[in-house]
Amino acid sequence: MTGLRLPDGGEIPRLGMGTWRMGERGRDRAAEVAALRLGLALGVTLIDTAEMYGEGGAEEVVGEAIRGRREEVFLVSKVYPHNASRRALPEACARSLRRLGVECLDLYLLHWRGAVPLAETVEAMERLRAAGKIRRWGVSNLDVADLEELGPALADCATDQVLLNLEHRGAEYDLLPFCAARGMPVMAYSPVGQGGALLRHPVLKALAAARGATPAQLAIAWTLSRPGVVSIPKAVRPEHVRQNAAAGAMRLEAEELAALDAAFPPPRRKRPLAML
Ligand SMILES: NC(=O)c1ccc[n+]([C@@H]2O[C@H](COP(=O)([O-])OP(=O)(O)OC[C@H]3O[C@@H](n4cnc5c(N)ncnc54)[C@H](OP(=O)(O)O)[C@@H]3O)[C@@H](O)[C@H]2O)c1
């Protein structure tokens, strides 16, 4: 599966692994590390984490999973908004790098917008980039108006990571076209609806059964069918990891996409970007 071109000319894999809820309980750690290693073995090379997840615990899990194989991984982490200031960002990044056991992040995201002015965060991100601590920076949960506020710095923003799945299609109305016009990939989080009601939807279940796939695979394949979109399902159970890795190769037919549009209608007007 080829990656997507980033604004700086680099490449980002289209399929990744999320890590929210990992690193919260010591007794789950071995299974979480094993899940990430299984995904890597199956060719899923992007790992998405954040200082927030398990308050550093998820980054430690990722660090253990990627030890000795850093070069294979496209590593993404995120900073809390309250740490996204000129003074706090370098320290937060250093803590993340230490927990991950790496010298440099491939991508560092502002997790959501907080009180620190965006221009200050961008300046601090650019310093980290110049110092070789991050290869590039991006944002998360920012709607079009927030992105516009970045001004000329928008050209250096690598991605916007947002809630995008069949149940939450709002970003398709204007955010996806806005980012596509700038050559900026969008990262879709919660692509399988956190394993909830979406996976029990009768239309999704029927379409999945008809092609011998699971509802989660169809949900992931749908996010990947959106142009310029990276999908980052999180899974600990090995059968989930295997399914999700295989979903990267699925191509949905026009009839399947039409049936999904009928069951999960695309947005017809602007709504504020939803977030979890
Ligand atoms: N930027 C942000 O604000 C933000 C917000 C939310 C999420 N994220 C990122 O996006 C990632 C994904 O989102 P998410 O964790 O919220 O939700 P998700 O990936 O949509 O769903 C994860 C849940 O679905 C289950 N699952 C995974 N694959 C499955 C399959 N093939 N069949 C059935 N169930 C399956 C998982 O179970 P098991 O774990 O038991 O296998 C887990 O309970 C996060 O982990 C995080 O890295 C970012």
The ligand as an SDF file (V2000), in Angstrom:
LIG
                    3D

 48 52  0  0  0  0  0  0  0  0999 V2000
   -6.6810   13.2610   17.9400 N   0  0  0  0  0  0  0  0  0  0  0  0
   -7.6630   12.9070   18.7320 C   0  0  0  0  0  0  0  0  0  0  0  0
   -8.2850   13.7180   19.4130 O   0  0  0  0  0  0  0  0  0  0  0  0
   -8.0450   11.4490   18.7870 C   0  0  0  0  0  0  0  0  0  0  0  0
   -9.2650   11.0790   19.3410 C   0  0  0  0  0  0  0  0  0  0  0  0
   -9.5960    9.7230   19.3500 C   0  0  0  0  0  0  0  0  0  0  0  0
   -8.7120    8.8020   18.8190 C   0  0  0  0  0  0  0  0  0  0  0  0
   -7.5040    9.1880   18.3210 N   0  0  0  0  0  0  0  0  0  0  0  0
   -6.5280    8.2210   17.7730 C   0  0  0  0  0  0  0  0  0  0  0  0
   -7.2000    7.3740   16.8660 O   0  0  0  0  0  0  0  0  0  0  0  0
   -7.1010    6.0180   17.2790 C   0  0  0  0  0  0  0  0  0  0  0  0
   -8.3300    5.2220   16.9000 C   0  0  0  0  0  0  0  0  0  0  0  0
   -9.4840    5.7420   17.5070 O   0  0  0  0  0  0  0  0  0  0  0  0
  -10.2070    5.0610   18.7760 P   0  0  0  0  0  0  0  0  0  0  0  0
   -9.2490    4.2640   19.5500 O   0  0  0  0  0  0  0  0  0  0  0  0
  -10.9400    6.1600   19.4360 O   0  0  0  0  0  0  0  0  0  0  0  0
  -11.3180    4.1390   18.1180 O   0  0  0  0  0  0  0  0  0  0  0  0
  -11.3700    2.9860   17.0060 P   0  0  0  0  0  0  0  0  0  0  0  0
  -10.0370    2.7020   16.4570 O   0  0  0  0  0  0  0  0  0  0  0  0
  -12.4570    3.3780   16.0890 O   0  0  0  0  0  0  0  0  0  0  0  0
  -11.8990    1.7370   17.8750 O   0  0  0  0  0  0  0  0  0  0  0  0
  -11.1050    1.0340   18.7970 C   0  0  0  0  0  0  0  0  0  0  0  0
  -11.9900   -0.0350   19.4360 C   0  0  0  0  0  0  0  0  0  0  0  0
  -12.5280   -0.8720   18.4190 O   0  0  0  0  0  0  0  0  0  0  0  0
  -12.1380   -2.2080   18.6310 C   0  0  0  0  0  0  0  0  0  0  0  0
  -11.7480   -2.7930   17.3380 N   0  0  0  0  0  0  0  0  0  0  0  0
  -10.6350   -2.5100   16.6190 C   0  0  0  0  0  0  0  0  0  0  0  0
  -10.5890   -3.2560   15.5080 N   0  0  0  0  0  0  0  0  0  0  0  0
  -11.7000   -4.0260   15.5130 C   0  0  0  0  0  0  0  0  0  0  0  0
  -12.1800   -5.0290   14.6370 C   0  0  0  0  0  0  0  0  0  0  0  0
  -11.5280   -5.3820   13.5190 N   0  0  0  0  0  0  0  0  0  0  0  0
  -13.3680   -5.6160   14.9580 N   0  0  0  0  0  0  0  0  0  0  0  0
  -14.0420   -5.2750   16.0840 C   0  0  0  0  0  0  0  0  0  0  0  0
  -13.6100   -4.3480   16.9530 N   0  0  0  0  0  0  0  0  0  0  0  0
  -12.4450   -3.7350   16.6730 C   0  0  0  0  0  0  0  0  0  0  0  0
  -10.9500   -2.1790   19.5780 C   0  0  0  0  0  0  0  0  0  0  0  0
  -10.9290   -3.3770   20.3560 O   0  0  0  0  0  0  0  0  0  0  0  0
   -9.5950   -4.0720   20.9480 P   0  0  0  0  0  0  0  0  0  0  0  0
   -8.6610   -2.9540   21.3350 O   0  0  0  0  0  0  0  0  0  0  0  0
  -10.1030   -4.8620   22.0810 O   0  0  0  0  0  0  0  0  0  0  0  0
   -8.9920   -4.9360   19.8740 O   0  0  0  0  0  0  0  0  0  0  0  0
  -11.2700   -0.9490   20.4130 C   0  0  0  0  0  0  0  0  0  0  0  0
  -12.1690   -1.2560   21.4410 O   0  0  0  0  0  0  0  0  0  0  0  0
   -6.8870    6.1550   18.7980 C   0  0  0  0  0  0  0  0  0  0  0  0
   -6.4340    4.9610   19.3940 O   0  0  0  0  0  0  0  0  0  0  0  0
   -5.9250    7.3000   18.8380 C   0  0  0  0  0  0  0  0  0  0  0  0
   -4.6160    6.8860   18.5010 O   0  0  0  0  0  0  0  0  0  0  0  0
   -7.1720   10.5040   18.2620 C   0  0  0  0  0  0  0  0  0  0  0  0
  1  2  1  0
  2  3  2  0
  2  4  1  0
  4  5  1  0
  4 48  2  0
  5  6  2  0
  6  7  1  0
  7  8  2  0
  8  9  1  0
  8 48  1  0
  9 10  1  0
  9 46  1  0
 10 11  1  0
 11 12  1  0
 11 44  1  0
 12 13  1  0
 13 14  1  0
 14 15  2  0
 14 16  1  0
 14 17  1  0
 17 18  1  0
 18 19  2  0
 18 20  1  0
 18 21  1  0
 21 22  1  0
 22 23  1  0
 23 24  1  0
 23 42  1  0
 24 25  1  0
 25 26  1  0
 25 36  1  0
 26 27  1  0
 26 35  1  0
 27 28  2  0
 28 29  1  0
 29 30  1  0
 29 35  2  0
 30 31  1  0
 30 32  2  0
 32 33  1  0
 33 34  2  0
 34 35  1  0
 36 37  1  0
 36 42  1  0
 37 38  1  0
 38 39  2  0
 38 40  1  0
 38 41  1  0
 42 43  1  0
 44 45  1  0
 44 46  1  0
 46 47  1  0
M  CHG  2   8   1  16  -1
M  END
$$$$
